């Protein structure tokens, strides 16, 4: 997700291959590894377009929750909520 925001924030030289089984959701991380990685991380898998899709999903899900719980609709460009 950071690569989607600004590729220059990535410390490419410090990325290690990691695979950690775990369970996360939008509300909280249930399992946290020493690296902060849950799932599979490899340098070749870091692509801004993937981060954009994850961020889009998260924002739309949060907007949907706000609408469903509080009855408030927030319209933003590209919003699917």
C-alpha positions as CSV (number, residue, x, y, z in Angstrom):
1,X,0.0,0.0,0.0
2,X,2.9,2.3,0.7
3,X,4.2,1.9,-2.8
4,X,0.8,3.1,-4.1
5,X,1.1,6.3,-2.0
6,X,4.7,7.0,-2.7
7,X,7.3,4.5,-4.1
8,X,10.1,6.6,-2.6
9,X,9.0,5.7,0.9
10,X,9.8,2.0,0.2
11,X,13.2,0.9,1.6
12,X,13.8,-1.5,-1.3
13,X,17.2,-2.6,0.0
14,X,15.6,-3.9,3.2
15,X,12.9,-6.0,1.7
16,X,13.3,-9.7,2.5
17,X,11.3,-12.6,1.2
18,X,8.8,-13.6,3.9
19,X,5.8,-15.8,4.2
20,X,3.8,-15.7,7.4
21,X,0.5,-17.4,8.0
22,X,-1.9,-15.2,9.9
23,X,-5.3,-13.6,10.0
24,X,-6.0,-9.9,9.5
25,X,-9.0,-7.8,8.8
26,X,-9.7,-4.1,8.4
27,X,-10.4,-3.6,12.1
28,X,-7.4,-5.2,13.6
29,X,-4.4,-7.5,13.0
30,X,-5.0,-10.7,14.8
31,X,-1.6,-12.3,14.1
32,X,1.5,-10.1,14.0
33,X,4.9,-11.3,12.8
34,X,8.3,-9.9,13.8
35,X,8.5,-8.2,10.4
36,X,5.0,-6.9,10.4
37,X,4.2,-9.1,7.4
38,X,1.2,-11.3,7.2
39,X,1.0,-13.3,4.0
40,X,3.7,-13.4,1.3
41,X,6.2,-10.7,0.7
42,X,8.7,-10.6,-2.1
43,X,10.2,-7.6,-3.8
44,X,8.8,-8.6,-7.2
45,X,5.3,-8.6,-5.7
46,X,5.4,-5.0,-4.6
47,X,3.4,-3.1,-7.2
48,X,1.7,0.2,-6.7
49,X,-1.4,-0.9,-8.6
50,X,-2.0,-3.7,-6.1
51,X,-1.8,-1.2,-3.3
52,X,-4.2,1.1,-5.0
53,X,-6.8,-1.8,-5.2
54,X,-6.3,-2.6,-1.5
55,X,-6.7,1.0,-0.5
56,X,-9.7,1.4,-2.7
57,X,-11.3,-1.7,-1.1
58,X,-10.6,-0.5,2.4
59,X,-12.0,3.0,1.8
60,X,-15.1,1.7,0.2
61,X,-15.6,-0.8,3.0
62,X,-15.3,1.9,5.6
63,X,-17.7,4.2,3.8
64,X,-20.2,1.3,3.5
65,X,-19.9,0.7,7.3
66,X,-20.4,4.4,8.0
67,X,-23.5,4.3,5.8
68,X,-24.9,1.1,7.2
69,X,-24.2,1.9,10.9
70,X,-24.9,5.7,11.0
71,X,-27.0,6.3,7.9
72,X,-24.5,8.8,6.6
73,X,-23.6,8.7,2.9
74,X,-20.2,10.2,1.9
75,X,-19.8,10.8,-1.8
76,X,-16.3,10.7,-3.1
77,X,-15.0,10.4,-6.7
78,X,-14.8,6.7,-7.6
79,X,-16.7,5.6,-4.5
80,X,-18.5,2.3,-4.9
81,X,-19.9,2.3,-1.3
